[in-house]
Amino acid sequence: MKKYLIQKNPFVVPTTDGKLIEEHHGNATTQNGEISIAHMIAPPKWAEPFQTPEFDEYTYIISGKKQFIIEDEIVVLEAGQSIKIDKNTRVQYSNPFDEPCEYIAICTPAFDFNKVHREE
């Protein structure tokens, strides 16, 4: 039995906002509820609703910039920077800039649509 798993076929999450989400490890791909690791590309002028997830989320920016509104504070990360946002924190993720933002997102426990609590 192998002691490793090489992910060659990430689950591409269907979206309607132009954002690419490729889950490499997590609930959708490897049925791992402890952690999810996803490669993402947010198009220019993209934004999600505010949310208050029941998981910690780590983000590492590969290229471009990404804006976070954390509670009432605006934070902008650039390539080579990372952030950890604690679970049960109200946050909005967006890319209000003119270029795509490529990044890696890691959630512990794994991302779960039923635990993200997006606002309408």
C-alpha positions in Angstrom: 0.0 0.0 0.0 1.3 3.4 -1.0 2.1 5.9 1.7 1.4 8.9 -0.6 -1.0 10.3 -3.1 0.0 12.3 -6.1 -3.0 14.5 -7.2 -3.1 14.7 -11.0 -6.9 15.3 -11.4 -8.1 18.0 -9.0 -11.8 18.6 -8.7 -12.8 21.8 -10.6 -15.5 23.4 -8.6 -18.3 24.7 -10.8 -18.6 28.5 -10.5 -20.7 31.2 -12.2 -18.4 34.2 -11.4 -15.4 33.3 -13.6 -13.2 32.1 -10.7 -11.2 29.0 -11.3 -11.1 26.6 -8.2 -9.1 23.4 -8.5 -9.4 21.4 -5.2 -6.4 19.1 -5.0 -7.1 17.7 -1.5 -10.3 18.0 0.5 -13.9 16.8 0.8 -14.6 16.8 -3.0 -11.5 15.1 -4.2 -9.9 12.9 -1.5 -12.8 12.8 1.0 -10.4 14.4 3.6 -12.4 16.5 6.0 -9.3 17.6 7.9 -7.8 19.9 5.3 -8.5 21.2 1.9 -5.9 22.6 -0.6 -7.0 24.5 -3.6 -5.4 26.3 -6.5 -7.4 29.4 -7.5 -7.4 32.2 -10.0 -9.7 35.1 -9.3 -10.5 37.2 -12.4 -10.2 41.0 -12.3 -13.1 42.8 -10.6 -14.2 39.5 -8.9 -15.8 39.5 -5.4 -17.6 37.1 -3.1 -20.2 37.9 -0.5 -19.1 38.3 3.1 -18.9 35.0 5.0 -18.1 33.7 8.5 -16.6 30.2 8.0 -16.3 27.5 10.6 -12.7 26.8 9.5 -9.3 28.5 9.5 -8.3 29.7 6.0 -4.7 30.2 4.9 -4.0 32.1 1.6 -0.7 32.3 -0.3 -0.6 34.7 -3.3 1.3 33.4 -6.3 0.7 36.4 -8.6 -1.5 39.5 -8.7 -3.2 41.0 -5.6 -6.1 40.0 -3.5 -8.2 42.1 -1.1 -9.6 40.9 2.2 -12.1 42.8 4.3 -11.6 41.2 7.7 -14.3 42.4 10.1 -13.9 46.2 9.3 -10.2 46.2 8.1 -9.1 46.2 4.5 -6.0 44.1 3.9 -4.3 43.7 0.4 -1.8 41.0 -0.2 0.6 40.8 -3.1 2.6 37.9 -4.7 4.8 36.1 -2.1 2.7 37.1 0.9 0.3 34.9 2.9 -2.3 35.3 5.6 -4.2 33.1 8.1 -7.8 34.1 8.9 -9.2 32.4 12.0 -12.4 30.5 11.9 -15.6 32.4 12.9 -14.2 35.7 11.5 -16.4 37.7 9.2 -14.5 38.2 5.9 -14.9 39.1 2.3 -12.5 38.0 -0.4 -12.2 40.0 -3.7 -10.0 41.0 -6.5 -11.0 44.6 -7.3 -7.8 45.1 -9.4 -7.2 45.0 -13.2 -5.2 41.7 -13.3 -6.0 38.1 -12.3 -4.9 36.9 -8.9 -3.5 33.4 -8.6 -3.3 31.8 -5.2 -3.4 28.7 -3.0 -6.0 28.4 -0.3 -5.7 25.9 2.6 -8.6 25.3 5.0 -8.5 23.4 8.3 -10.8 21.6 8.7 -11.5 21.2 5.0 -13.7 23.7 3.1 -17.4 22.8 3.4 -20.2 24.8 1.7 -22.4 24.0 4.7 -19.9 25.7 7.0 -18.9 28.8 5.1 -22.0 30.8 6.0 -22.0 33.2 3.0 -24.3 36.2 3.4 -27.0 36.9 0.9 
